[in-house]
């Protein structure tokens, strides 16, 4: 799939869509059809922070994954994940209720189909923050999705960011770093992503992602 050229717009930090005429025009006309966005990237690149900023700027909705992962004390059901037990998750698989699902470290994760399809039918911009394998499966089912992969400036910066989180020992950091490199290579080989955005400066990266989405929405809707 050809890569969409990156177009950088000057956007205000608040969710004032008039700051970007192309994005604003596309959003004003969003009632005609929804728009599905996939955002991926390895650990440490800041994809979740970028995703949250994009949600605010485009007044988009985030699809909440279902999981069998144990609920932590800080987790809010329906906000961080939809928490279910494994039998319930298996029932959802059997009923074809997921756009994509995977088993990761003995826990299941999946993107509920009904929420995404309903919000798209309402003309919403829907964002999925998922990994490369999930993006591949979503692309097969919804080939019109627009997929962006977030990158660190280079390997040194990525390793520094993993260390700066102070969550893991060095052996775990090195393992996560190797996994990140493999994920980046997998993303490039997959031909799933329309654009790759380097998070060298947070505000600039958010501007670029939002500009890409707004430009593509305008192109598709005329």
Secondary structure per residue as TSV (DSSP state, phi and psi in degrees):
chain	resnum	aa	ss	phi	psi
A	1	X	-	360.0	130.2
A	2	X	-	-65.1	143.9
A	3	X	-	-78.8	132.8
A	4	X	-	-77.2	128.9
A	5	X	-	-59.0	138.8
A	6	X	-	-74.3	126.8
A	7	X	-	-118.9	123.5
A	8	X	-	-100.1	126.5
A	9	X	-	-115.5	153.1
A	10	X	-	-87.8	105.2
A	11	X	-	-110.0	144.3
A	12	X	-	-77.8	149.9
A	13	X	S	-60.9	-35.5
A	14	X	S	-76.7	166.5
A	15	X	S	-80.7	57.6
A	16	X	-	-102.3	98.6
A	17	X	G	-71.6	-13.8
A	18	X	G	-69.6	-13.8
A	19	X	G	-68.3	-19.8
A	20	X	S	-127.0	98.5
A	21	X	H	-56.8	-39.3
A	22	X	H	-67.5	-48.1
A	23	X	H	-63.0	-40.4
A	24	X	H	-63.6	-44.2
A	25	X	H	-61.8	-44.2
A	26	X	H	-63.1	-41.6
A	27	X	H	-68.9	-36.6
A	28	X	H	-61.3	-29.6
A	29	X	T	-100.7	11.1
A	30	X	G	-65.5	-18.5
A	31	X	G	-61.7	-22.1
A	32	X	G	-67.8	-34.1
A	33	X	S	-168.1	149.2
A	34	X	-	-77.8	176.0
A	35	X	E	-142.2	121.8
A	36	X	E	-101.2	125.5
A	37	X	E	-117.5	133.7
A	38	X	E	-112.5	128.6
A	39	X	E	-121.2	126.7
A	40	X	E	-132.6	170.0
A	41	X	E	162.7	154.4
A	42	X	-	-73.5	167.4
A	43	X	T	-58.1	137.7
A	44	X	T	96.8	-5.9
A	45	X	S	-92.2	-9.0
A	46	X	-	87.6	23.6
A	47	X	H	-65.3	-35.4
A	48	X	H	-67.4	-39.6
A	49	X	H	-66.0	-41.2
A	50	X	H	-64.7	-43.7
A	51	X	H	-57.9	-45.3
A	52	X	H	-62.0	-39.1
A	53	X	H	-67.4	-39.4
A	54	X	H	-64.4	-40.7
A	55	X	H	-57.6	-44.2
A	56	X	H	-65.8	-45.7
A	57	X	H	-70.1	-33.2
A	58	X	H	-101.8	5.1
A	59	X	T	51.5	42.3
A	60	X	-	-92.4	171.0
A	61	X	E	-117.2	143.0
A	62	X	E	-98.8	130.4
A	63	X	-	-76.1	127.0
A	64	X	-	-93.5	125.3
A	65	X	E	-74.0	153.3
A	66	X	E	-95.8	143.8
A	67	X	E	-149.2	154.8
A	68	X	-	-98.0	3.5
A	69	X	S	-61.3	140.8
A	70	X	-	-57.9	140.2
A	71	X	-	-78.9	123.9
A	72	X	-	-79.7	165.8
A	73	X	T	-61.1	-30.8
A	74	X	T	-90.6	-4.9
A	75	X	-	-76.0	140.7
A	76	X	-	-114.4	118.8
A	77	X	B	-63.0	130.2
A	78	X	T	89.5	-11.0
A	79	X	T	-111.5	-48.5
A	80	X	T	-90.4	-46.2
A	81	X	B	-152.1	165.5
A	82	X	E	-95.7	110.4
A	83	X	E	-90.0	126.3
A	84	X	-	-138.3	166.4
A	85	X	-	-86.5	171.0
A	86	X	H	-64.7	-40.4
A	87	X	H	-57.7	-40.1
A	88	X	H	-65.5	-39.3
A	89	X	H	-65.6	-42.6
A	90	X	H	-63.2	-36.6
A	91	X	H	-62.7	-40.1
A	92	X	H	-65.8	-38.8
A	93	X	H	-60.7	-48.4
A	94	X	H	-61.6	-31.3
A	95	X	T	-88.1	5.1
A	96	X	T	58.0	45.8
A	97	X	-	-93.2	2.8
A	98	X	E	-114.7	141.5
A	99	X	E	-72.0	-36.6
A	100	X	E	-156.9	151.3
A	101	X	E	-153.2	159.4
A	102	X	E	-156.9	158.3
A	103	X	E	-105.5	121.7
A	104	X	E	-127.1	118.1
A	105	X	T	49.2	50.9
A	106	X	T	73.3	3.7
A	107	X	E	-119.3	147.6
A	108	X	E	-98.2	143.7
A	109	X	E	-135.5	140.5
A	110	X	E	-154.3	155.2
A	111	X	E	-99.6	110.3
A	112	X	E	-61.2	127.6
A	113	X	H	-68.9	-42.8
A	114	X	H	-60.5	-43.9
A	115	X	H	-59.6	-47.7
A	116	X	H	-63.2	-48.2
A	117	X	H	-64.4	-38.1
A	118	X	H	-65.8	-45.3
A	119	X	H	-67.8	-36.2
A	120	X	H	-64.8	-39.7
A	121	X	H	-63.7	-27.8
A	122	X	T	-82.0	-2.0
A	123	X	T	86.1	16.9
A	124	X	-	-82.2	155.8
A	125	X	E	-86.3	119.7
A	126	X	E	-113.5	131.0
A	127	X	E	-113.4	130.9
A	128	X	E	-111.0	125.2
A	129	X	E	-104.2	98.3
A	130	X	-	-137.9	169.2
A	131	X	-	-83.7	-179.0
A	132	X	H	-64.3	-44.4
A	133	X	H	-60.9	-41.0
A	134	X	H	-63.1	-40.9
A	135	X	H	-63.3	-38.1
A	136	X	H	-62.1	-44.2
A	137	X	H	-67.5	-39.3
A	138	X	H	-66.1	-40.4
A	139	X	H	-60.2	-37.5
A	140	X	H	-64.0	-38.5
A	141	X	H	-87.4	-32.0
A	142	X	-	-130.5	77.6
A	143	X	T	-62.7	-15.8
A	144	X	T	-85.8	2.4
A	145	X	-	-64.6	157.6
A	146	X	E	-114.1	118.7
A	147	X	E	-114.8	132.7
A	148	X	E	-124.6	135.3
A	149	X	E	-113.6	127.8
A	150	X	E	-93.6	132.7
A	151	X	E	-120.7	151.8
A	152	X	-	-79.3	161.1
A	153	X	S	-57.8	-37.4
A	154	X	S	-165.5	177.6
A	155	X	H	-62.4	-38.3
A	156	X	H	-62.5	-43.7
A	157	X	H	-64.6	-39.6
A	158	X	H	-64.1	-44.6
A	159	X	H	-63.9	-41.2
A	160	X	H	-61.5	-39.7
A	161	X	H	-68.5	-38.7
A	162	X	H	-62.8	-38.8
A	163	X	H	-71.5	-36.6
A	164	X	H	-68.0	-19.2
A	165	X	T	-71.5	-20.6
A	166	X	-	53.4	39.8
A	167	X	-	-101.9	-24.9
A	168	X	S	-130.7	160.3
A	169	X	-	-77.8	172.2
A	170	X	H	-63.5	-37.2
A	171	X	H	-62.5	-41.2
A	172	X	H	-67.8	-39.6
A	173	X	H	-60.1	-44.8
A	174	X	H	-64.4	-37.4
A	175	X	H	-65.5	-42.8
A	176	X	H	-64.9	-36.5
A	177	X	H	-63.9	-43.8
A	178	X	H	-64.0	-39.9
A	179	X	H	-64.5	-38.4
A	180	X	H	-64.3	-43.1
A	181	X	H	-62.1	-41.3
A	182	X	H	-65.9	-38.8
A	183	X	H	-65.5	-39.8
A	184	X	H	-63.5	-44.7
A	185	X	H	-62.8	-41.1
A	186	X	H	-63.4	-40.8
A	187	X	H	-62.0	-45.2
A	188	X	H	-66.3	-36.2
A	189	X	H	-77.4	-18.6
A	190	X	H	-75.7	-23.9
A	191	X	T	59.9	26.5
A	192	X	-	-89.7	-30.8
A	193	X	-	-91.0	133.3
A	194	X	S	-76.9	-27.9
A	195	X	E	-153.6	151.4
A	196	X	E	-119.5	125.1
A	197	X	E	-118.0	126.2
A	198	X	E	-87.5	123.2
A	199	X	-	-88.6	71.4
A	200	X	S	-89.9	-23.2
A	201	X	S	-145.5	124.0
A	202	X	H	-57.6	-53.6
A	203	X	H	-60.8	-41.1
A	204	X	H	-64.6	-40.8
A	205	X	H	-64.9	-41.6
A	206	X	H	-64.2	-42.6
A	207	X	H	-56.3	-43.9
A	208	X	H	-67.8	-45.9
A	209	X	H	-61.5	-46.3
A	210	X	H	-64.5	-40.0
A	211	X	H	-63.9	-41.6
A	212	X	H	-60.2	-45.8
A	213	X	H	-63.8	-47.5
A	214	X	H	-61.9	-40.9
A	215	X	H	-64.8	-41.9
A	216	X	H	-69.3	-36.5
A	217	X	H	-62.9	-42.9
A	218	X	H	-65.0	-41.3
A	219	X	H	-62.0	-41.9
A	220	X	H	-72.6	-31.5
A	221	X	H	-100.5	0.2
A	222	X	-	70.9	360.0
